[in-house]
Each structure stands twice: as C-alpha cells, then as structure tokens.
Amino acid sequence: MTPLEKVLAEIRRYDHALLDFSAREHHGGVELVIALKGSQAGLHTYYAAVHERDIESPQFPWIFQRYLYDCMHDYLVEMFIRTPQTRETPS
C-alpha cells in the first residue's frame, strides 16, 4: 500500500457534518485536504503535509486522528472574520 493509499484508507474512517476530507500527492509526499462541504464563496481549502514517518508508524491511526483534529481546529480558527485582535481600518 502506498503512503497516499494508507492516508486515504484512514480518511474513509471519518465522516463530518461540515467538512470533507481527502488527500493528494504533493511534492513527493502526501497532503491532507480539508474543505467545507458545499464550499461557500471566499472560504479556502486547508492543506497540510502528512509526514512519511507518521504514515509508516504502527501508531498511524492515532497519530493521524490527533493531526486531523489539530488541522480541523486550525482551519476553523482561520475562518474568523473578526476577533478582538483584528485591527480596524479607519473609515
């Protein structure tokens, strides 16, 4: 099984109400792809490299789950339009 096939097999174990998960080959490695279902205009797709050493680990299912959850968190945080730290532009 190739690294991409292994990641895709693991992804098939997950189904989310708001997000779609996939993977692709990218620059000789594997990249996790997270996108909002029914993608809304202006919302980006999240890409994150999956390290080969993690894919080869016997603990890959657990490593991948933690990585997926961390990536989901980062992706959702990036969707904020405004936060208390947002600098307002003068009108």
HTML snippet that shows the backbone in 3Dmol.js (N, CA, C, O; Angstrom):
<script src="https://3Dmol.org/build/3Dmol-min.js"></script>
<div id="view" style="width:600px;height:400px;position:relative"></div>
<script>
const pdb = `
ATOM      1  N   MET A   1       0.859  -1.182   0.000  1.00  0.00           N
ATOM      2  CA  MET A   1       0.000   0.000   0.000  1.00  0.00           C
ATOM      3  C   MET A   1       0.900   1.239   0.000  1.00  0.00           C
ATOM      4  O   MET A   1       1.830   1.336   0.800  1.00  0.00           O
ATOM      5  N   THR A   2       0.618   2.178  -0.897  1.00  0.00           N
ATOM      6  CA  THR A   2       1.414   3.407  -0.963  1.00  0.00           C
ATOM      7  C   THR A   2       1.049   4.320   0.204  1.00  0.00           C
ATOM      8  O   THR A   2       0.001   4.140   0.824  1.00  0.00           O
ATOM      9  N   PRO A   3       1.904   5.300   0.511  1.00  0.00           N
ATOM     10  CA  PRO A   3       1.554   6.252   1.576  1.00  0.00           C
ATOM     11  C   PRO A   3       0.219   6.955   1.306  1.00  0.00           C
ATOM     12  O   PRO A   3      -0.579   7.128   2.228  1.00  0.00           O
ATOM     13  N   LEU A   4      -0.033   7.358   0.066  1.00  0.00           N
ATOM     14  CA  LEU A   4      -1.304   8.018  -0.254  1.00  0.00           C
ATOM     15  C   LEU A   4      -2.478   7.068  -0.010  1.00  0.00           C
ATOM     16  O   LEU A   4      -3.489   7.477   0.561  1.00  0.00           O
ATOM     17  N   GLU A   5      -2.362   5.831  -0.426  1.00  0.00           N
ATOM     18  CA  GLU A   5      -3.437   4.861  -0.213  1.00  0.00           C
ATOM     19  C   GLU A   5      -3.692   4.642   1.280  1.00  0.00           C
ATOM     20  O   GLU A   5      -4.837   4.489   1.705  1.00  0.00           O
ATOM     21  N   LYS A   6      -2.630   4.627   2.058  1.00  0.00           N
ATOM     22  CA  LYS A   6      -2.776   4.428   3.503  1.00  0.00           C
ATOM     23  C   LYS A   6      -3.514   5.608   4.135  1.00  0.00           C
ATOM     24  O   LYS A   6      -4.384   5.412   4.984  1.00  0.00           O
ATOM     25  N   VAL A   7      -3.174   6.826   3.726  1.00  0.00           N
ATOM     26  CA  VAL A   7      -3.852   8.012   4.259  1.00  0.00           C
ATOM     27  C   VAL A   7      -5.311   8.025   3.805  1.00  0.00           C
ATOM     28  O   VAL A   7      -6.202   8.306   4.608  1.00  0.00           O
ATOM     29  N   LEU A   8      -5.567   7.725   2.534  1.00  0.00           N
ATOM     30  CA  LEU A   8      -6.947   7.706   2.036  1.00  0.00           C
ATOM     31  C   LEU A   8      -7.775   6.650   2.763  1.00  0.00           C
ATOM     32  O   LEU A   8      -8.947   6.883   3.062  1.00  0.00           O
ATOM     33  N   ALA A   9      -7.187   5.501   3.049  1.00  0.00           N
ATOM     34  CA  ALA A   9      -7.896   4.463   3.796  1.00  0.00           C
ATOM     35  C   ALA A   9      -8.267   4.952   5.191  1.00  0.00           C
ATOM     36  O   ALA A   9      -9.358   4.668   5.685  1.00  0.00           O
ATOM     37  N   GLU A  10      -7.361   5.683   5.820  1.00  0.00           N
ATOM     38  CA  GLU A  10      -7.639   6.210   7.164  1.00  0.00           C
ATOM     39  C   GLU A  10      -8.715   7.292   7.101  1.00  0.00           C
ATOM     40  O   GLU A  10      -9.591   7.352   7.964  1.00  0.00           O
ATOM     41  N   ILE A  11      -8.649   8.141   6.089  1.00  0.00           N
ATOM     42  CA  ILE A  11      -9.642   9.215   5.936  1.00  0.00           C
ATOM     43  C   ILE A  11     -11.049   8.636   5.785  1.00  0.00           C
ATOM     44  O   ILE A  11     -12.010   9.211   6.296  1.00  0.00           O
ATOM     45  N   ARG A  12     -11.177   7.508   5.089  1.00  0.00           N
ATOM     46  CA  ARG A  12     -12.501   6.903   4.873  1.00  0.00           C
ATOM     47  C   ARG A  12     -13.171   6.490   6.185  1.00  0.00           C
ATOM     48  O   ARG A  12     -14.370   6.212   6.204  1.00  0.00           O
ATOM     49  N   ARG A  13     -12.430   6.448   7.250  1.00  0.00           N
ATOM     50  CA  ARG A  13     -12.989   6.097   8.560  1.00  0.00           C
ATOM     51  C   ARG A  13     -13.698   7.283   9.216  1.00  0.00           C
ATOM     52  O   ARG A  13     -14.346   7.122  10.249  1.00  0.00           O
ATOM     53  N   TYR A  14     -13.578   8.470   8.622  1.00  0.00           N
ATOM     54  CA  TYR A  14     -14.128   9.695   9.198  1.00  0.00           C
ATOM     55  C   TYR A  14     -15.220  10.273   8.294  1.00  0.00           C
ATOM     56  O   TYR A  14     -15.091  10.283   7.070  1.00  0.00           O
ATOM     57  N   ASP A  15     -16.285  10.750   8.918  1.00  0.00           N
ATOM     58  CA  ASP A  15     -17.343  11.461   8.214  1.00  0.00           C
ATOM     59  C   ASP A  15     -17.764  12.615   9.114  1.00  0.00           C
ATOM     60  O   ASP A  15     -18.045  12.408  10.295  1.00  0.00           O
ATOM     61  N   HIS A  16     -17.808  13.806   8.580  1.00  0.00           N
ATOM     62  CA  HIS A  16     -18.085  15.007   9.365  1.00  0.00           C
ATOM     63  C   HIS A  16     -19.267  15.751   8.749  1.00  0.00           C
ATOM     64  O   HIS A  16     -19.429  15.756   7.529  1.00  0.00           O
ATOM     65  N   ALA A  17     -20.077  16.368   9.574  1.00  0.00           N
ATOM     66  CA  ALA A  17     -21.268  17.078   9.090  1.00  0.00           C
ATOM     67  C   ALA A  17     -20.926  18.321   8.268  1.00  0.00           C
ATOM     68  O   ALA A  17     -21.672  18.678   7.357  1.00  0.00           O
ATOM     69  N   LEU A  18     -19.819  18.980   8.574  1.00  0.00           N
ATOM     70  CA  LEU A  18     -19.489  20.246   7.908  1.00  0.00           C
ATOM     71  C   LEU A  18     -18.298  20.172   6.972  1.00  0.00           C
ATOM     72  O   LEU A  18     -18.179  20.991   6.061  1.00  0.00           O
ATOM     73  N   LEU A  19     -17.404  19.193   7.181  1.00  0.00           N
ATOM     74  CA  LEU A  19     -16.142  19.175   6.448  1.00  0.00           C
ATOM     75  C   LEU A  19     -15.988  17.923   5.603  1.00  0.00           C
ATOM     76  O   LEU A  19     -16.447  16.842   5.973  1.00  0.00           O
ATOM     77  N   ASP A  20     -15.326  18.091   4.449  1.00  0.00           N
ATOM     78  CA  ASP A  20     -14.921  16.977   3.598  1.00  0.00           C
ATOM     79  C   ASP A  20     -13.420  16.782   3.753  1.00  0.00           C
ATOM     80  O   ASP A  20     -12.665  17.752   3.827  1.00  0.00           O
ATOM     81  N   PHE A  21     -12.991  15.525   3.801  1.00  0.00           N
ATOM     82  CA  PHE A  21     -11.581  15.204   3.928  1.00  0.00           C
ATOM     83  C   PHE A  21     -11.128  14.413   2.708  1.00  0.00           C
ATOM     84  O   PHE A  21     -11.855  13.555   2.207  1.00  0.00           O
ATOM     85  N   SER A  22      -9.936  14.707   2.241  1.00  0.00           N
ATOM     86  CA  SER A  22      -9.319  13.937   1.170  1.00  0.00           C
ATOM     87  C   SER A  22      -7.813  14.061   1.331  1.00  0.00           C
ATOM     88  O   SER A  22      -7.323  14.687   2.271  1.00  0.00           O
ATOM     89  N   ALA A  23      -7.094  13.461   0.408  1.00  0.00           N
ATOM     90  CA  ALA A  23      -5.634  13.541   0.411  1.00  0.00           C
ATOM     91  C   ALA A  23      -5.169  13.505  -1.035  1.00  0.00           C
ATOM     92  O   ALA A  23      -5.881  13.038  -1.925  1.00  0.00           O
ATOM     93  N   ARG A  24      -3.963  14.006  -1.250  1.00  0.00           N
ATOM     94  CA  ARG A  24      -3.398  14.017  -2.592  1.00  0.00           C
ATOM     95  C   ARG A  24      -1.890  13.920  -2.489  1.00  0.00           C
ATOM     96  O   ARG A  24      -1.302  14.206  -1.446  1.00  0.00           O
ATOM     97  N   GLU A  25      -1.276  13.514  -3.582  1.00  0.00           N
ATOM     98  CA  GLU A  25       0.181  13.555  -3.663  1.00  0.00           C
ATOM     99  C   GLU A  25       0.576  15.003  -3.925  1.00  0.00           C
ATOM    100  O   GLU A  25      -0.058  15.709  -4.709  1.00  0.00           O
ATOM    101  N   HIS A  26       1.641  15.427  -3.246  1.00  0.00           N
ATOM    102  CA  HIS A  26       2.085  16.812  -3.404  1.00  0.00           C
ATOM    103  C   HIS A  26       3.580  16.884  -3.121  1.00  0.00           C
ATOM    104  O   HIS A  26       4.025  16.563  -2.019  1.00  0.00           O
ATOM    105  N   HIS A  27       4.345  17.302  -4.108  1.00  0.00           N
ATOM    106  CA  HIS A  27       5.807  17.436  -3.978  1.00  0.00           C
ATOM    107  C   HIS A  27       6.455  16.177  -3.410  1.00  0.00           C
ATOM    108  O   HIS A  27       7.306  16.257  -2.524  1.00  0.00           O
ATOM    109  N   GLY A  28       6.053  15.018  -3.920  1.00  0.00           N
ATOM    110  CA  GLY A  28       6.653  13.760  -3.500  1.00  0.00           C
ATOM    111  C   GLY A  28       6.156  13.228  -2.176  1.00  0.00           C
ATOM    112  O   GLY A  28       6.643  12.196  -1.714  1.00  0.00           O
ATOM    113  N   GLY A  29       5.214  13.889  -1.557  1.00  0.00           N
ATOM    114  CA  GLY A  29       4.661  13.440  -0.282  1.00  0.00           C
ATOM    115  C   GLY A  29       3.150  13.360  -0.348  1.00  0.00           C
ATOM    116  O   GLY A  29       2.562  13.336  -1.429  1.00  0.00           O
ATOM    117  N   VAL A  30       2.537  13.321   0.801  1.00  0.00           N
ATOM    118  CA  VAL A  30       1.080  13.247   0.903  1.00  0.00           C
ATOM    119  C   VAL A  30       0.581  14.482   1.633  1.00  0.00           C
ATOM    120  O   VAL A  30       1.171  14.920   2.621  1.00  0.00           O
ATOM    121  N   GLU A  31      -0.509  15.032   1.134  1.00  0.00           N
ATOM    122  CA  GLU A  31      -1.091  16.227   1.729  1.00  0.00           C
ATOM    123  C   GLU A  31      -2.547  15.952   2.097  1.00  0.00           C
ATOM    124  O   GLU A  31      -3.325  15.470   1.275  1.00  0.00           O
ATOM    125  N   LEU A  32      -2.898  16.260   3.324  1.00  0.00           N
ATOM    126  CA  LEU A  32      -4.271  16.189   3.797  1.00  0.00           C
ATOM    127  C   LEU A  32      -5.007  17.410   3.262  1.00  0.00           C
ATOM    128  O   LEU A  32      -4.465  18.515   3.268  1.00  0.00           O
ATOM    129  N   VAL A  33      -6.240  17.217   2.798  1.00  0.00           N
ATOM    130  CA  VAL A  33      -7.044  18.308   2.253  1.00  0.00           C
ATOM    131  C   VAL A  33      -8.352  18.358   3.041  1.00  0.00           C
ATOM    132  O   VAL A  33      -9.059  17.356   3.149  1.00  0.00           O
ATOM    133  N   ILE A  34      -8.667  19.533   3.592  1.00  0.00           N
ATOM    134  CA  ILE A  34      -9.906  19.727   4.339  1.00  0.00           C
ATOM    135  C   ILE A  34     -10.652  20.889   3.693  1.00  0.00           C
ATOM    136  O   ILE A  34     -10.101  21.975   3.514  1.00  0.00           O
ATOM    137  N   ALA A  35     -11.917  20.642   3.346  1.00  0.00           N
ATOM    138  CA  ALA A  35     -12.735  21.682   2.719  1.00  0.00           C
ATOM    139  C   ALA A  35     -14.119  21.673   3.349  1.00  0.00           C
ATOM    140  O   ALA A  35     -14.599  20.640   3.816  1.00  0.00           O
ATOM    141  N   LEU A  36     -14.744  22.824   3.355  1.00  0.00           N
ATOM    142  CA  LEU A  36     -16.104  22.954   3.850  1.00  0.00           C
ATOM    143  C   LEU A  36     -17.053  22.311   2.846  1.00  0.00           C
ATOM    144  O   LEU A  36     -16.944  22.564   1.647  1.00  0.00           O
ATOM    145  N   LYS A  37     -17.976  21.486   3.317  1.00  0.00           N
ATOM    146  CA  LYS A  37     -18.966  20.880   2.421  1.00  0.00           C
ATOM    147  C   LYS A  37     -19.794  21.989   1.796  1.00  0.00           C
ATOM    148  O   LYS A  37     -20.149  22.957   2.469  1.00  0.00           O
ATOM    149  N   GLY A  38     -20.105  21.854   0.511  1.00  0.00           N
ATOM    150  CA  GLY A  38     -20.880  22.889  -0.171  1.00  0.00           C
ATOM    151  C   GLY A  38     -20.152  24.207  -0.142  1.00  0.00           C
ATOM    152  O   GLY A  38     -20.760  25.252   0.088  1.00  0.00           O
ATOM    153  N   SER A  39     -18.853  24.168  -0.372  1.00  0.00           N
ATOM    154  CA  SER A  39     -17.942  25.309  -0.243  1.00  0.00           C
ATOM    155  C   SER A  39     -18.578  26.651  -0.589  1.00  0.00           C
ATOM    156  O   SER A  39     -19.091  26.858  -1.689  1.00  0.00           O
ATOM    157  N   GLN A  40     -18.527  27.536   0.366  1.00  0.00           N
ATOM    158  CA  GLN A  40     -19.051  28.893   0.195  1.00  0.00           C
ATOM    159  C   GLN A  40     -18.002  29.761  -0.481  1.00  0.00           C
ATOM    160  O   GLN A  40     -16.803  29.559  -0.290  1.00  0.00           O
ATOM    161  N   ALA A  41     -18.445  30.709  -1.255  1.00  0.00           N
ATOM    162  CA  ALA A  41     -17.527  31.626  -1.935  1.00  0.00           C
ATOM    163  C   ALA A  41     -16.625  32.313  -0.922  1.00  0.00           C
ATOM    164  O   ALA A  41     -17.088  32.804   0.107  1.00  0.00           O
ATOM    165  N   GLY A  42     -15.355  32.342  -1.220  1.00  0.00           N
ATOM    166  CA  GLY A  42     -14.405  33.053  -0.383  1.00  0.00           C
ATOM    167  C   GLY A  42     -13.784  32.220   0.728  1.00  0.00           C
ATOM    168  O   GLY A  42     -12.836  32.673   1.369  1.00  0.00           O
ATOM    169  N   LEU A  43     -14.290  31.013   0.976  1.00  0.00           N
ATOM    170  CA  LEU A  43     -13.690  30.172   2.006  1.00  0.00           C
ATOM    171  C   LEU A  43     -12.665  29.262   1.361  1.00  0.00           C
ATOM    172  O   LEU A  43     -12.937  28.594   0.363  1.00  0.00           O
ATOM    173  N   HIS A  44     -11.501  29.251   1.944  1.00  0.00           N
ATOM    174  CA  HIS A  44     -10.390  28.496   1.365  1.00  0.00           C
ATOM    175  C   HIS A  44     -10.434  27.023   1.754  1.00  0.00           C
ATOM    176  O   HIS A  44     -11.176  26.618   2.649  1.00  0.00           O
ATOM    177  N   THR A  45      -9.639  26.253   1.073  1.00  0.00           N
ATOM    178  CA  THR A  45      -9.420  24.848   1.387  1.00  0.00           C
ATOM    179  C   THR A  45      -8.133  24.764   2.189  1.00  0.00           C
ATOM    180  O   THR A  45      -7.183  25.499   1.922  1.00  0.00           O
ATOM    181  N   TYR A  46      -8.097  23.872   3.170  1.00  0.00           N
ATOM    182  CA  TYR A  46      -6.952  23.731   4.064  1.00  0.00           C
ATOM    183  C   TYR A  46      -6.102  22.558   3.599  1.00  0.00           C
ATOM    184  O   TYR A  46      -6.620  21.471   3.346  1.00  0.00           O
ATOM    185  N   TYR A  47      -4.801  22.779   3.487  1.00  0.00           N
ATOM    186  CA  TYR A  47      -3.856  21.750   3.070  1.00  0.00           C
ATOM    187  C   TYR A  47      -2.796  21.581   4.160  1.00  0.00           C
ATOM    188  O   TYR A  47      -2.298  22.564   4.708  1.00  0.00           O
ATOM    189  N   ALA A  48      -2.459  20.334   4.467  1.00  0.00           N
ATOM    190  CA  ALA A  48      -1.445  20.067   5.486  1.00  0.00           C
ATOM    191  C   ALA A  48      -0.662  18.814   5.103  1.00  0.00           C
ATOM    192  O   ALA A  48      -1.247  17.772   4.809  1.00  0.00           O
ATOM    193  N   ALA A  49       0.650  18.923   5.109  1.00  0.00           N
ATOM    194  CA  ALA A  49       1.512  17.786   4.776  1.00  0.00           C
ATOM    195  C   ALA A  49       1.403  16.708   5.846  1.00  0.00           C
ATOM    196  O   ALA A  49       1.386  17.004   7.041  1.00  0.00           O
ATOM    197  N   VAL A  50       1.328  15.458   5.408  1.00  0.00           N
ATOM    198  CA  VAL A  50       1.356  14.307   6.318  1.00  0.00           C
ATOM    199  C   VAL A  50       2.746  13.696   6.186  1.00  0.00           C
ATOM    200  O   VAL A  50       3.134  13.251   5.106  1.00  0.00           O
ATOM    201  N   HIS A  51       3.492  13.674   7.284  1.00  0.00           N
ATOM    202  CA  HIS A  51       4.878  13.222   7.232  1.00  0.00           C
ATOM    203  C   HIS A  51       4.963  11.713   7.034  1.00  0.00           C
ATOM    204  O   HIS A  51       4.213  10.948   7.641  1.00  0.00           O
ATOM    205  N   GLU A  52       5.881  11.306   6.182  1.00  0.00           N
ATOM    206  CA  GLU A  52       6.042   9.889   5.857  1.00  0.00           C
ATOM    207  C   GLU A  52       6.365   9.056   7.095  1.00  0.00           C
ATOM    208  O   GLU A  52       5.907   7.919   7.208  1.00  0.00           O
ATOM    209  N   ARG A  53       7.141   9.603   8.018  1.00  0.00           N
ATOM    210  CA  ARG A  53       7.476   8.840   9.231  1.00  0.00           C
ATOM    211  C   ARG A  53       6.220   8.549  10.049  1.00  0.00           C
ATOM    212  O   ARG A  53       6.137   7.510  10.705  1.00  0.00           O
ATOM    213  N   ASP A  54       5.240   9.458  10.015  1.00  0.00           N
ATOM    214  CA  ASP A  54       3.974   9.218  10.720  1.00  0.00           C
ATOM    215  C   ASP A  54       3.155   8.145  10.019  1.00  0.00           C
ATOM    216  O   ASP A  54       2.553   7.294  10.674  1.00  0.00           O
ATOM    217  N   ILE A  55       3.129   8.180   8.688  1.00  0.00           N
ATOM    218  CA  ILE A  55       2.382   7.198   7.905  1.00  0.00           C
ATOM    219  C   ILE A  55       2.950   5.802   8.144  1.00  0.00           C
ATOM    220  O   ILE A  55       2.198   4.830   8.215  1.00  0.00           O
ATOM    221  N   GLU A  56       4.260   5.698   8.266  1.00  0.00           N
ATOM    222  CA  GLU A  56       4.928   4.403   8.454  1.00  0.00           C
ATOM    223  C   GLU A  56       4.845   3.886   9.885  1.00  0.00           C
ATOM    224  O   GLU A  56       5.135   2.715  10.130  1.00  0.00           O
ATOM    225  N   SER A  57       4.462   4.719  10.819  1.00  0.00           N
ATOM    226  CA  SER A  57       4.409   4.319  12.223  1.00  0.00           C
ATOM    227  C   SER A  57       3.294   3.294  12.457  1.00  0.00           C
ATOM    228  O   SER A  57       2.220   3.394  11.863  1.00  0.00           O
ATOM    229  N   PRO A  58       3.554   2.302  13.333  1.00  0.00           N
ATOM    230  CA  PRO A  58       2.480   1.366  13.688  1.00  0.00           C
ATOM    231  C   PRO A  58       1.327   2.062  14.425  1.00  0.00           C
ATOM    232  O   PRO A  58       0.223   1.525  14.509  1.00  0.00           O
ATOM    233  N   GLN A  59       1.592   3.243  14.948  1.00  0.00           N
ATOM    234  CA  GLN A  59       0.573   4.036  15.653  1.00  0.00           C
ATOM    235  C   GLN A  59      -0.133   5.034  14.732  1.00  0.00           C
ATOM    236  O   GLN A  59      -0.784   5.964  15.207  1.00  0.00           O
ATOM    237  N   PHE A  60      -0.004   4.839  13.406  1.00  0.00           N
ATOM    238  CA  PHE A  60      -0.545   5.810  12.450  1.00  0.00           C
ATOM    239  C   PHE A  60      -2.009   6.184  12.692  1.00  0.00           C
ATOM    240  O   PHE A  60      -2.324   7.373  12.638  1.00  0.00           O
ATOM    241  N   PRO A  61      -2.923   5.243  12.957  1.00  0.00           N
ATOM    242  CA  PRO A  61      -4.311   5.667  13.167  1.00  0.00           C
ATOM    243  C   PRO A  61      -4.463   6.712  14.282  1.00  0.00           C
ATOM    244  O   PRO A  61      -5.247   7.651  14.145  1.00  0.00           O
ATOM    245  N   TRP A  62      -3.726   6.556  15.368  1.00  0.00           N
ATOM    246  CA  TRP A  62      -3.811   7.501  16.488  1.00  0.00           C
ATOM    247  C   TRP A  62      -3.105   8.809  16.156  1.00  0.00           C
ATOM    248  O   TRP A  62      -3.594   9.892  16.480  1.00  0.00           O
ATOM    249  N   ILE A  63      -1.962   8.695  15.514  1.00  0.00           N
ATOM    250  CA  ILE A  63      -1.226   9.899  15.097  1.00  0.00           C
ATOM    251  C   ILE A  63      -2.074  10.709  14.126  1.00  0.00           C
ATOM    252  O   ILE A  63      -2.176  11.931  14.240  1.00  0.00           O
ATOM    253  N   PHE A  64      -2.682  10.012  13.168  1.00  0.00           N
ATOM    254  CA  PHE A  64      -3.498  10.700  12.160  1.00  0.00           C
ATOM    255  C   PHE A  64      -4.704  11.371  12.808  1.00  0.00           C
ATOM    256  O   PHE A  64      -5.038  12.503  12.459  1.00  0.00           O
ATOM    257  N   GLN A  65      -5.363  10.690  13.746  1.00  0.00           N
ATOM    258  CA  GLN A  65      -6.532  11.292  14.389  1.00  0.00           C
ATOM    259  C   GLN A  65      -6.165  12.599  15.088  1.00  0.00           C
ATOM    260  O   GLN A  65      -6.862  13.603  14.945  1.00  0.00           O
ATOM    261  N   ARG A  66      -5.087  12.580  15.830  1.00  0.00           N
ATOM    262  CA  ARG A  66      -4.677  13.807  16.516  1.00  0.00           C
ATOM    263  C   ARG A  66      -4.335  14.904  15.501  1.00  0.00           C
ATOM    264  O   ARG A  66      -4.717  16.060  15.685  1.00  0.00           O
ATOM    265  N   TYR A  67      -3.623  14.544  14.441  1.00  0.00           N
ATOM    266  CA  TYR A  67      -3.244  15.504  13.413  1.00  0.00           C
ATOM    267  C   TYR A  67      -4.483  16.062  12.708  1.00  0.00           C
ATOM    268  O   TYR A  67      -4.573  17.266  12.471  1.00  0.00           O
ATOM    269  N   LEU A  68      -5.434  15.188  12.373  1.00  0.00           N
ATOM    270  CA  LEU A  68      -6.668  15.633  11.735  1.00  0.00           C
ATOM    271  C   LEU A  68      -7.404  16.624  12.630  1.00  0.00           C
ATOM    272  O   LEU A  68      -7.844  17.673  12.159  1.00  0.00           O
ATOM    273  N   TYR A  69      -7.542  16.307  13.906  1.00  0.00           N
ATOM    274  CA  TYR A  69      -8.240  17.202  14.834  1.00  0.00           C
ATOM    275  C   TYR A  69      -7.500  18.529  14.984  1.00  0.00           C
ATOM    276  O   TYR A  69      -8.134  19.582  15.042  1.00  0.00           O
ATOM    277  N   ASP A  70      -6.184  18.493  15.046  1.00  0.00           N
ATOM    278  CA  ASP A  70      -5.408  19.738  15.118  1.00  0.00           C
ATOM    279  C   ASP A  70      -5.613  20.576  13.853  1.00  0.00           C
ATOM    280  O   ASP A  70      -5.769  21.794  13.930  1.00  0.00           O
ATOM    281  N   CYS A  71      -5.611  19.926  12.707  1.00  0.00           N
ATOM    282  CA  CYS A  71      -5.811  20.638  11.438  1.00  0.00           C
ATOM    283  C   CYS A  71      -7.222  21.218  11.347  1.00  0.00           C
ATOM    284  O   CYS A  71      -7.405  22.338  10.868  1.00  0.00           O
ATOM    285  N   MET A  72      -8.221  20.455  11.809  1.00  0.00           N
ATOM    286  CA  MET A  72      -9.590  20.963  11.803  1.00  0.00           C
ATOM    287  C   MET A  72      -9.694  22.213  12.674  1.00  0.00           C
ATOM    288  O   MET A  72     -10.339  23.193  12.300  1.00  0.00           O
ATOM    289  N   HIS A  73      -9.062  22.167  13.821  1.00  0.00           N
ATOM    290  CA  HIS A  73      -9.059  23.328  14.712  1.00  0.00           C
ATOM    291  C   HIS A  73      -8.445  24.531  14.013  1.00  0.00           C
ATOM    292  O   HIS A  73      -9.024  25.617  14.012  1.00  0.00           O
ATOM    293  N   ASP A  74      -7.283  24.340  13.425  1.00  0.00           N
ATOM    294  CA  ASP A  74      -6.609  25.445  12.738  1.00  0.00           C
ATOM    295  C   ASP A  74      -7.468  25.999  11.609  1.00  0.00           C
ATOM    296  O   ASP A  74      -7.582  27.215  11.454  1.00  0.00           O
ATOM    297  N   TYR A  75      -8.074  25.110  10.817  1.00  0.00           N
ATOM    298  CA  TYR A  75      -8.907  25.523   9.690  1.00  0.00           C
ATOM    299  C   TYR A  75     -10.090  26.355  10.172  1.00  0.00           C
ATOM    300  O   TYR A  75     -10.376  27.408   9.601  1.00  0.00           O
ATOM    301  N   LEU A  76     -10.777  25.898  11.211  1.00  0.00           N
ATOM    302  CA  LEU A  76     -11.933  26.637  11.707  1.00  0.00           C
ATOM    303  C   LEU A  76     -11.526  27.978  12.305  1.00  0.00           C
ATOM    304  O   LEU A  76     -12.246  28.964  12.145  1.00  0.00           O
ATOM    305  N   VAL A  77     -10.400  28.033  12.983  1.00  0.00           N
ATOM    306  CA  VAL A  77      -9.925  29.295  13.540  1.00  0.00           C
ATOM    307  C   VAL A  77      -9.599  30.285  12.409  1.00  0.00           C
ATOM    308  O   VAL A  77      -9.856  31.482  12.535  1.00  0.00           O
ATOM    309  N   GLU A  78      -9.035  29.779  11.312  1.00  0.00           N
ATOM    310  CA  GLU A  78      -8.707  30.651  10.179  1.00  0.00           C
ATOM    311  C   GLU A  78      -9.954  31.260   9.541  1.00  0.00           C
ATOM    312  O   GLU A  78      -9.840  32.221   8.781  1.00  0.00           O
ATOM    313  N   MET A  79     -11.132  30.729   9.829  1.00  0.00           N
ATOM    314  CA  MET A  79     -12.370  31.237   9.237  1.00  0.00           C
ATOM    315  C   MET A  79     -12.938  32.455   9.966  1.00  0.00           C
ATOM    316  O   MET A  79     -13.901  33.060   9.495  1.00  0.00           O
ATOM    317  N   PHE A  80     -12.361  32.818  11.094  1.00  0.00           N
ATOM    318  CA  PHE A  80     -12.856  34.009  11.778  1.00  0.00           C
ATOM    319  C   PHE A  80     -12.777  35.213  10.851  1.00  0.00           C
ATOM    320  O   PHE A  80     -11.774  35.418  10.168  1.00  0.00           O
ATOM    321  N   ILE A  81     -13.821  35.992  10.833  1.00  0.00           N
ATOM    322  CA  ILE A  81     -13.848  37.235  10.059  1.00  0.00           C
ATOM    323  C   ILE A  81     -13.309  38.376  10.916  1.00  0.00           C
ATOM    324  O   ILE A  81     -12.634  39.280  10.422  1.00  0.00           O
ATOM    325  N   ARG A  82     -13.623  38.315  12.207  1.00  0.00           N
ATOM    326  CA  ARG A  82     -13.143  39.352  13.127  1.00  0.00           C
ATOM    327  C   ARG A  82     -12.919  38.705  14.484  1.00  0.00           C
ATOM    328  O   ARG A  82     -13.676  37.825  14.893  1.00  0.00           O
ATOM    329  N   THR A  83     -11.885  39.141  15.177  1.00  0.00           N
ATOM    330  CA  THR A  83     -11.592  38.728  16.545  1.00  0.00           C
ATOM    331  C   THR A  83     -11.227  39.991  17.329  1.00  0.00           C
ATOM    332  O   THR A  83     -11.079  41.056  16.730  1.00  0.00           O
ATOM    333  N   PRO A  84     -11.080  39.898  18.645  1.00  0.00           N
ATOM    334  CA  PRO A  84     -10.664  41.073  19.403  1.00  0.00           C
ATOM    335  C   PRO A  84      -9.292  41.611  18.960  1.00  0.00           C
ATOM    336  O   PRO A  84      -8.972  42.775  19.199  1.00  0.00           O
ATOM    337  N   GLN A  85      -8.491  40.758  18.318  1.00  0.00           N
ATOM    338  CA  GLN A  85      -7.170  41.192  17.871  1.00  0.00           C
ATOM    339  C   GLN A  85      -7.190  41.811  16.470  1.00  0.00           C
ATOM    340  O   GLN A  85      -6.159  42.281  15.988  1.00  0.00           O
ATOM    341  N   THR A  86      -8.334  41.815  15.825  1.00  0.00           N
ATOM    342  CA  THR A  86      -8.455  42.377  14.475  1.00  0.00           C
ATOM    343  C   THR A  86      -8.235  43.887  14.526  1.00  0.00           C
ATOM    344  O   THR A  86      -8.831  44.598  15.335  1.00  0.00           O
ATOM    345  N   ARG A  87      -7.380  44.340  13.655  1.00  0.00           N
ATOM    346  CA  ARG A  87      -7.153  45.793  13.569  1.00  0.00           C
ATOM    347  C   ARG A  87      -8.219  46.398  12.665  1.00  0.00           C
ATOM    348  O   ARG A  87      -8.381  46.001  11.511  1.00  0.00           O
ATOM    349  N   GLU A  88      -8.927  47.350  13.207  1.00  0.00           N
ATOM    350  CA  GLU A  88      -9.955  48.026  12.424  1.00  0.00           C
ATOM    351  C   GLU A  88      -9.300  49.066  11.536  1.00  0.00           C
ATOM    352  O   GLU A  88      -8.404  49.791  11.968  1.00  0.00           O
ATOM    353  N   THR A  89      -9.751  49.135  10.300  1.00  0.00           N
ATOM    354  CA  THR A  89      -9.228  50.145   9.389  1.00  0.00           C
ATOM    355  C   THR A  89     -10.090  51.390   9.533  1.00  0.00           C
ATOM    356  O   THR A  89     -11.317  51.302   9.567  1.00  0.00           O
ATOM    357  N   PRO A  90      -9.447  52.547   9.617  1.00  0.00           N
ATOM    358  CA  PRO A  90     -10.223  53.786   9.769  1.00  0.00           C
ATOM    359  C   PRO A  90     -11.092  54.031   8.544  1.00  0.00           C
ATOM    360  O   PRO A  90     -10.677  53.768   7.416  1.00  0.00           O
ATOM    361  N   SER A  91     -12.295  54.534   8.773  1.00  0.00           N
ATOM    362  CA  SER A  91     -13.217  54.811   7.666  1.00  0.00           C
ATOM    363  C   SER A  91     -12.926  56.137   7.036  1.00  0.00           C
ATOM    364  O   SER A  91     -13.605  56.533   6.088  1.00  0.00           O
TER     365      SER A  91
END
`;
const viewer = $3Dmol.createViewer("view");
viewer.addModel(pdb, "pdb");
viewer.setStyle({}, {cartoon: {color: "spectrum"}});
viewer.zoomTo();
viewer.render();
</script>
